Amino acid sequence: MDRPLAVMARDYHDRDTTGRHLHDRAQLLYATQGVLRVTTDAARFVVPTGRALWLPAHLPHAVTMQGEVAMRSLFLRDDAARAGPAETTVLVASPLLRELVLAACAEPLEWDVAGRGGHLAALILDEIARAPALPLGVPEPRDRRLRRLAEALREDPASPLGLEEWAARSGASARTLSRLFRHETGMSFGRWRQSLRLAEAVALLGRGVPPARVAAAVGYGSASAFGQAFRAAFGVSPGASRGAAAGGGAGSGGATRAA
């Protein structure tokens, strides 16, 4: 019987990847342990423990694991997917949503619509609808020069090079690169780099790295400057974000189930 919501529980090792694929249903990607790095044609997303990524149906994407990952995925039928956003979005996963997902993993494949499985599904959809969104998506440029620049900054987000220095390395003028950044990502180079740095910071915090070390690793001159930028973007301090990730816990393995 076709249920409006199905759950898949699967564990992965560090650097495992799903390869590029898509699903007929909308998907909520969630990890009770580890960090997910998700790539779409339009952007790249960092999803640490305590966060979830909403993916619309039929959207090509690839997932790479950072650390040992316990992935718990929800697949939502079109009518159930109305609870989620219209676009790919990183959401705050409440402690209640975490427990509901884990409970759904224990339900039988054909759960009782009028019983516990149905109640869990209704609560899950309500929690998804209430979940706040987070700016953890970094737009993906298409121009080959910008892509090389973007890859270099992902390898070293603390790089102090400005647009003039990157222009000299890419064979294009700083003015051209600036225009391309705005056209392809909707952001200035400076704002795009800050988005990248903060996303990488969230990934490091999700792995338990202390905030002071994270600040230096992503290019902030001081822990206070990093803390101010982080709070402005996410509404919490780096320490609180690290604590939320540490408290996520790890789930048990399992198979695909409906819930």
ABEGO torsion letter per residue (X at the ends): XBBABBBBBBBBBBGBBAEBBBBABBBBBBBABEBBBBBBAABBBBBBBGBBBBBBBGBBBBBBBBEBBBBBBBBBBAAAAAABBABBBBBBBBAAAAAAAAAAAABBABBBAABAAAAAAAAAAAAAAABBBBBABBBBBABAAAAAAAAAAAABAABABBAAAAAAAAGBBAAAAAAAAAAAAGBBAAAAAAAAAAAAAAAAAAAGBBAAAAAAAAGBABAAAAAAAAAAAAGBBAAAAAAAAAAAEBBBBEBBBBX
